[in-house]
Amino acid sequence: MTFTNFEEPINQTMLRTVIIDDEAHVRETLTRLLVMHCPQVKVVGEAYSVASGLKIIHELNPQLVLLDIKMDDGSGFDLLKKLEIIDFKVIFITAYEKYALQAFKFAAIDFLLKPVNPEELADAVMRAETLVQEHFNTQLQAMQENLRTDIRQKKKIVLKTLENIYLVDMQDITHCDSEGCYTTVHLAGGEKIIISKNLGEFEDMLGESGFYRVHKSYLINLMHIKRFEKQEGGYIILTGDDKVPVASRKREELMELFEQL
């Protein structure tokens, strides 16, 4: 069995795309969905393993690769490690369980769960088009590091702004506060990073890693609590002396968390 190479001429403005997955029906479905929902994409070939995937990447020089995580002869990560230079965008295809998916979220890297949702595929392709290549390499580094450890011991999170991409030690985040669709991430050294995500998204990512939402607008790192002040309904004082209000409905639950720390 060999990889498939589609050699018909293509519009140079289209995104040259390769699909690497060990399940034929998944490759067929992805090709069909790309044709239907991603007109900017042209599938130029497909492969079914790490070995055939490496061969097709070297031969076709794709701009985008839809890459399966688990294949018979290794993983998508094994494939990427064998490349000296990664000069294409990657969207991972996975059936991983929740704990591993957190590693993708922490790295702000695109992945699609099987069975693939057409809208999520189209959104991922659009993000891939605008991704700066060196940003992807940083995100991949963070994801691979996080996958090697248990979810409760994750250390790295990628934070992306319009101008920069930050690789941050999670333990350095003291708290997050939000205003509308934007969240400010506060670091122990006093630095602030404004991200275009709402606080709920950060709560989903960090809630199992020692962070707790004490107020509709605040998510705190429990390891950075210095003290609880009881006046005026209650405030948490964090590292750096930041003062965060505690919602009345959260106060009792927070006291219980203190007992567990």
Secondary structure as a PSIPRED ss2 file (coil, helix, strand):
# PSIPRED VFORMAT (PSIPRED V4.0)

   1 M C   1.000  0.000  0.000
   2 T C   1.000  0.000  0.000
   3 F C   1.000  0.000  0.000
   4 T E   0.000  0.000  1.000
   5 N E   0.000  0.000  1.000
   6 F C   1.000  0.000  0.000
   7 E C   1.000  0.000  0.000
   8 E C   1.000  0.000  0.000
   9 P C   1.000  0.000  0.000
  10 I C   1.000  0.000  0.000
  11 N C   1.000  0.000  0.000
  12 Q C   1.000  0.000  0.000
  13 T C   1.000  0.000  0.000
  14 M C   1.000  0.000  0.000
  15 L E   0.000  0.000  1.000
  16 R E   0.000  0.000  1.000
  17 T E   0.000  0.000  1.000
  18 V E   0.000  0.000  1.000
  19 I E   0.000  0.000  1.000
  20 I E   0.000  0.000  1.000
  21 D C   1.000  0.000  0.000
  22 D C   1.000  0.000  0.000
  23 E C   1.000  0.000  0.000
  24 A H   0.000  1.000  0.000
  25 H H   0.000  1.000  0.000
  26 V H   0.000  1.000  0.000
  27 R H   0.000  1.000  0.000
  28 E H   0.000  1.000  0.000
  29 T H   0.000  1.000  0.000
  30 L H   0.000  1.000  0.000
  31 T H   0.000  1.000  0.000
  32 R H   0.000  1.000  0.000
  33 L H   0.000  1.000  0.000
  34 L H   0.000  1.000  0.000
  35 V H   0.000  1.000  0.000
  36 M H   0.000  1.000  0.000
  37 H H   0.000  1.000  0.000
  38 C C   1.000  0.000  0.000
  39 P C   1.000  0.000  0.000
  40 Q C   1.000  0.000  0.000
  41 V E   0.000  0.000  1.000
  42 K E   0.000  0.000  1.000
  43 V E   0.000  0.000  1.000
  44 V E   0.000  0.000  1.000
  45 G E   0.000  0.000  1.000
  46 E E   0.000  0.000  1.000
  47 A E   0.000  0.000  1.000
  48 Y C   1.000  0.000  0.000
  49 S C   1.000  0.000  0.000
  50 V H   0.000  1.000  0.000
  51 A H   0.000  1.000  0.000
  52 S H   0.000  1.000  0.000
  53 G H   0.000  1.000  0.000
  54 L H   0.000  1.000  0.000
  55 K H   0.000  1.000  0.000
  56 I H   0.000  1.000  0.000
  57 I H   0.000  1.000  0.000
  58 H H   0.000  1.000  0.000
  59 E H   0.000  1.000  0.000
  60 L H   0.000  1.000  0.000
  61 N C   1.000  0.000  0.000
  62 P C   1.000  0.000  0.000
  63 Q C   1.000  0.000  0.000
  64 L E   0.000  0.000  1.000
  65 V E   0.000  0.000  1.000
  66 L E   0.000  0.000  1.000
  67 L E   0.000  0.000  1.000
  68 D E   0.000  0.000  1.000
  69 I C   1.000  0.000  0.000
  70 K E   0.000  0.000  1.000
  71 M E   0.000  0.000  1.000
  72 D C   1.000  0.000  0.000
  73 D C   1.000  0.000  0.000
  74 G E   0.000  0.000  1.000
  75 S E   0.000  0.000  1.000
  76 G H   0.000  1.000  0.000
  77 F H   0.000  1.000  0.000
  78 D H   0.000  1.000  0.000
  79 L H   0.000  1.000  0.000
  80 L H   0.000  1.000  0.000
  81 K H   0.000  1.000  0.000
  82 K C   1.000  0.000  0.000
  83 L C   1.000  0.000  0.000
  84 E C   1.000  0.000  0.000
  85 I C   1.000  0.000  0.000
  86 I C   1.000  0.000  0.000
  87 D C   1.000  0.000  0.000
  88 F C   1.000  0.000  0.000
  89 K E   0.000  0.000  1.000
  90 V E   0.000  0.000  1.000
  91 I E   0.000  0.000  1.000
  92 F E   0.000  0.000  1.000
  93 I E   0.000  0.000  1.000
  94 T E   0.000  0.000  1.000
  95 A C   1.000  0.000  0.000
  96 Y C   1.000  0.000  0.000
  97 E C   1.000  0.000  0.000
  98 K H   0.000  1.000  0.000
  99 Y H   0.000  1.000  0.000
 100 A H   0.000  1.000  0.000
 101 L H   0.000  1.000  0.000
 102 Q H   0.000  1.000  0.000
 103 A H   0.000  1.000  0.000
 104 F H   0.000  1.000  0.000
 105 K H   0.000  1.000  0.000
 106 F H   0.000  1.000  0.000
 107 A C   1.000  0.000  0.000
 108 A C   1.000  0.000  0.000
 109 I C   1.000  0.000  0.000
 110 D C   1.000  0.000  0.000
 111 F E   0.000  0.000  1.000
 112 L E   0.000  0.000  1.000
 113 L E   0.000  0.000  1.000
 114 K C   1.000  0.000  0.000
 115 P C   1.000  0.000  0.000
 116 V C   1.000  0.000  0.000
 117 N C   1.000  0.000  0.000
 118 P H   0.000  1.000  0.000
 119 E H   0.000  1.000  0.000
 120 E H   0.000  1.000  0.000
 121 L H   0.000  1.000  0.000
 122 A H   0.000  1.000  0.000
 123 D H   0.000  1.000  0.000
 124 A H   0.000  1.000  0.000
 125 V H   0.000  1.000  0.000
 126 M H   0.000  1.000  0.000
 127 R H   0.000  1.000  0.000
 128 A H   0.000  1.000  0.000
 129 E H   0.000  1.000  0.000
 130 T H   0.000  1.000  0.000
 131 L C   1.000  0.000  0.000
 132 V C   1.000  0.000  0.000
 133 Q H   0.000  1.000  0.000
 134 E H   0.000  1.000  0.000
 135 H H   0.000  1.000  0.000
 136 F H   0.000  1.000  0.000
 137 N H   0.000  1.000  0.000
 138 T H   0.000  1.000  0.000
 139 Q H   0.000  1.000  0.000
 140 L H   0.000  1.000  0.000
 141 Q H   0.000  1.000  0.000
 142 A H   0.000  1.000  0.000
 143 M H   0.000  1.000  0.000
 144 Q H   0.000  1.000  0.000
 145 E H   0.000  1.000  0.000
 146 N H   0.000  1.000  0.000
 147 L H   0.000  1.000  0.000
 148 R C   1.000  0.000  0.000
 149 T C   1.000  0.000  0.000
 150 D C   1.000  0.000  0.000
 151 I H   0.000  1.000  0.000
 152 R H   0.000  1.000  0.000
 153 Q H   0.000  1.000  0.000
 154 K C   1.000  0.000  0.000
 155 K C   1.000  0.000  0.000
 156 K E   0.000  0.000  1.000
 157 I E   0.000  0.000  1.000
 158 V E   0.000  0.000  1.000
 159 L E   0.000  0.000  1.000
 160 K E   0.000  0.000  1.000
 161 T C   1.000  0.000  0.000
 162 L C   1.000  0.000  0.000
 163 E C   1.000  0.000  0.000
 164 N C   1.000  0.000  0.000
 165 I E   0.000  0.000  1.000
 166 Y E   0.000  0.000  1.000
 167 L E   0.000  0.000  1.000
 168 V E   0.000  0.000  1.000
 169 D E   0.000  0.000  1.000
 170 M H   0.000  1.000  0.000
 171 Q H   0.000  1.000  0.000
 172 D H   0.000  1.000  0.000
 173 I E   0.000  0.000  1.000
 174 T E   0.000  0.000  1.000
 175 H E   0.000  0.000  1.000
 176 C E   0.000  0.000  1.000
 177 D E   0.000  0.000  1.000
 178 S E   0.000  0.000  1.000
 179 E E   0.000  0.000  1.000
 180 G C   1.000  0.000  0.000
 181 C C   1.000  0.000  0.000
 182 Y E   0.000  0.000  1.000
 183 T E   0.000  0.000  1.000
 184 T E   0.000  0.000  1.000
 185 V E   0.000  0.000  1.000
 186 H E   0.000  0.000  1.000
 187 L E   0.000  0.000  1.000
 188 A C   1.000  0.000  0.000
 189 G C   1.000  0.000  0.000
 190 G C   1.000  0.000  0.000
 191 E C   1.000  0.000  0.000
 192 K E   0.000  0.000  1.000
 193 I E   0.000  0.000  1.000
 194 I E   0.000  0.000  1.000
 195 I E   0.000  0.000  1.000
 196 S C   1.000  0.000  0.000
 197 K C   1.000  0.000  0.000
 198 N C   1.000  0.000  0.000
 199 L H   0.000  1.000  0.000
 200 G H   0.000  1.000  0.000
 201 E H   0.000  1.000  0.000
 202 F H   0.000  1.000  0.000
 203 E H   0.000  1.000  0.000
 204 D H   0.000  1.000  0.000
 205 M H   0.000  1.000  0.000
 206 L H   0.000  1.000  0.000
 207 G C   1.000  0.000  0.000
 208 E C   1.000  0.000  0.000
 209 S C   1.000  0.000  0.000
 210 G C   1.000  0.000  0.000
 211 F E   0.000  0.000  1.000
 212 Y E   0.000  0.000  1.000
 213 R E   0.000  0.000  1.000
 214 V E   0.000  0.000  1.000
 215 H E   0.000  0.000  1.000
 216 K C   1.000  0.000  0.000
 217 S C   1.000  0.000  0.000
 218 Y E   0.000  0.000  1.000
 219 L E   0.000  0.000  1.000
 220 I E   0.000  0.000  1.000
 221 N E   0.000  0.000  1.000
 222 L H   0.000  1.000  0.000
 223 M H   0.000  1.000  0.000
 224 H H   0.000  1.000  0.000
 225 I E   0.000  0.000  1.000
 226 K E   0.000  0.000  1.000
 227 R E   0.000  0.000  1.000
 228 F E   0.000  0.000  1.000
 229 E E   0.000  0.000  1.000
 230 K C   1.000  0.000  0.000
 231 Q H   0.000  1.000  0.000
 232 E H   0.000  1.000  0.000
 233 G H   0.000  1.000  0.000
 234 G C   1.000  0.000  0.000
 235 Y E   0.000  0.000  1.000
 236 I E   0.000  0.000  1.000
 237 I E   0.000  0.000  1.000
 238 L E   0.000  0.000  1.000
 239 T C   1.000  0.000  0.000
 240 G C   1.000  0.000  0.000
 241 D C   1.000  0.000  0.000
 242 D C   1.000  0.000  0.000
 243 K E   0.000  0.000  1.000
 244 V E   0.000  0.000  1.000
 245 P E   0.000  0.000  1.000
 246 V C   1.000  0.000  0.000
 247 A C   1.000  0.000  0.000
 248 S H   0.000  1.000  0.000
 249 R H   0.000  1.000  0.000
 250 K H   0.000  1.000  0.000
 251 R H   0.000  1.000  0.000
 252 E H   0.000  1.000  0.000
 253 E H   0.000  1.000  0.000
 254 L H   0.000  1.000  0.000
 255 M H   0.000  1.000  0.000
 256 E H   0.000  1.000  0.000
 257 L H   0.000  1.000  0.000
 258 F H   0.000  1.000  0.000
 259 E H   0.000  1.000  0.000
 260 Q H   0.000  1.000  0.000
 261 L C   1.000  0.000  0.000
